[in-house]
């Protein structure tokens, strides 16, 4: 019922519209996603899927703000209807998936090399305390709406492992029935539990897209090389070295490919 910027109204009524918008921005009159009301200047907007993932406490932690933390604005059920047009006129700040991914990249990047980047431990603590069902929903959302930027997520420490820690995708594997106990595997609960088959499938696809692999002999040997035969590693004893050498030789004879 309220006038929105698309309405063609005579100049003598435009002051009324200006006053209404000013009140909605400054006073707790604008509906929120949480069924309350708040000033529009405090609200942020995103797709419903992101609103369902991030609760008020999450956006208070993730979104930069001064004073009171932001809240999710109510969303219009249909694009370009009168509700959507009125909300657009309130100039509610957009904080969608692109902003969320940017926040993940800012706080969870874990890169080696000359310009090493380490993640924010406070951010990792926030992510660690999330239950497996929430992590699965996160992965499914990132797969469904961010496939074009999956390459930006490969170096993020966002993969939940079975020991409760977080790692990059290239540092974890999917569990199998023969996976050794010391192999870092993804917590199966984040892609194999729950009742939604599509969400489980999307979560596992996302993990595969960013670099989580099935564990095989080549991957097992790769782990051995990194653990025992790098400059920083402790020199193994003679028996361990001999067992490893036999394993490497058998692999080369079987595949014709030297260990990576």
Secondary structure, DSSP 4 states (H G I P E B T S, - for coil): ----TTS---HHHHHHHHHHHHHHHHSTTEEBTTS-EE-GGGEEE--HHHHHHS-HHHHHHHS--SSSPPEEBP--SSTTSHHHHHHHHTTPEE--HHHHHHHHHHHHB-B-STT-B---HHHHHHHHTS-HHHHHHHHHHHHHH-GGGGGGGTTBS-EEBTTS-EE-GGG-EE--TT--TTS-BB-THHHH-SS-HHHHHHHHHHHHHHT-EE--HHHHHHHHHHHHSSTTSPPPPHHHHHHHHHHHHHHHHHHS----
